[in-house]
Amino acid sequence: MTVPLLDLVAQYQTIKDDVQKALLSVVERQSFIMGAEVAQLEAAVASLSNAKHGIACASGTDALLLPLKALGLQPGDEVIAPSFTFFATAGAIHNAGGTPVFVDIDPDTFNVSHQAVEASITPRTRAVVAVHLFGQMAAIERVMALAVRHDLTVIEDAAQAIGARRQVDGEWHMAGELGTAGAFSFFPSKNLGAFGDGGMMITQDDALASRLAKLRLHGGAKQYHHEEVGTNSRLDTLQAAVLLVKLPYLAAWSAARRRHAARYDEAFAGHSAICPPVTDGANEHIYNQYTIRAERRDELQAHLKSRGIGQAIYYPLALHQQPCFAHLDYAEGSLPHTEAATREVISLPVFPELTEAQQDAVIEAVTAFYA
Ligand SMILES: *Cc1c(COP(=O)(O)O)cnc(C)c1O
C-alpha cells in the first residue's frame, strides 16, 4: 500500500459540495477583491485565536513581513529567530530591513529556546520571531517576559499552529494571542489550507491593526490616498470563501491528527532507534507535522520512498547554514541542537483523513527497517 504524506483530495471529497457552492457564490457576484467573505474570515479567525483583530493578507510570508515592516527597522537592527524553521521566518526579517540573529532550539520540542533568545539580546535587538513549529507552541510567555523587560516586539510565526493552545498559569492561550502580532499561513499543506496562497495577521493592538490593514493595501485606508508606501497583499475572496467552509472542521481535523500521533507514539515506544516527538506538558499540539528523530535517517527515508510511504525532511538545512546567510558567519557547530535536528528528523503522514490501514502500513514500513 502506498501512503501519501498529505491527501488533499481525500479532504476535498468530504466538503466538496459546500466548497463548490461557496466558490460559485463569489463567482456569481464577481466579488473577487475584498469581498464580504474576507471580513467574515478575519472575524472568525480572530475569534478562534482570542484576538481583537484579524487582517487577511496574501500569504503567511506576508503575514510575517508586514508586522516587521511596521517596525521601521534600520540597517543593523537585529531580529532574533530560531534557525530550525521554514525559510520565510528569516526571509521576512531580511526583507523588512533587519538582520536575522539565529538562535538554537529546545531539543525536545524543536521550538526556539527562550534561554537562547535571552542570551542573544543586544542593544540593537528590536524584535523576536517566535515560531510554533510543527503545530505546538513555543514557550511564548517566557519570550513575552523577555520582551517586556527589553522593550521588544514579538511576532508569533503561527503558520503551522492555527488553533494550537498553551496553558499559562492555569489559563489557555491560543497561538498568536499573546504576541504583538501573530502570523498564520493558509498554504494548502497547513492545517487550515486554502486553494492556493493566503495568510492572516492577528493582534490585540488597535493602532497596529489599522496600520497592517493599510500596509496590505498600498499604505492607504482610503482608495487613492496613501499615508505610507505599502504593498498589494490581499487575500482573494475566493480563498476566504474556501477557508470559511473549512474553518468549522478545523478542531475535529486537529483532533484526528492528535489521535494519529498518539497511535504512532504507542507503536514506536520501545524502538530505541526511533524517538517520537515530545509535547510540552503545557501544550495542546495540532500536529501540522508528526516529526520523529530516527537513527540512520537518510537510509530510513530511502527505505520509505522505495515502499511508497510519504515522508519529508523538515528541514534538511538550517537557516544559519543557508548560502544566502553565509555573510552572517555562523560557524558549523554554532547551533548544535538545530544542526542535530537537521540530521535526525523525518516527518510521517499524519493528515486527518489517514486511515487505520494506511497508518499500519507506515508503522510497518518504519519498524521493518530497524528489525
Ligand atoms: C508555511 C510557513 C510560512 C510561510 O507561509 P506561506 O503561506 O507559505 O508564505 C512561514 N513560517 C513557517 C514556519 C511556515 O511553516
The ligand as an ORCA input file, in Angstrom:
! r2SCAN-3c Opt
* xyz 0 1
  C       4.421     27.939      5.735
  C       5.253     28.745      6.648
  C       5.464     30.120      6.467
  C       5.089     30.852      5.213
  O       3.780     30.727      4.819
  P       3.406     30.907      3.256
  O       1.906     30.999      3.328
  O       3.890     29.685      2.564
  O       4.023     32.150      2.772
  C       6.176     30.796      7.430
  N       6.671     30.196      8.502
  C       6.500     28.871      8.715
  C       7.068     28.258      9.952
  C       5.810     28.096      7.790
  O       5.672     26.786      8.003
*
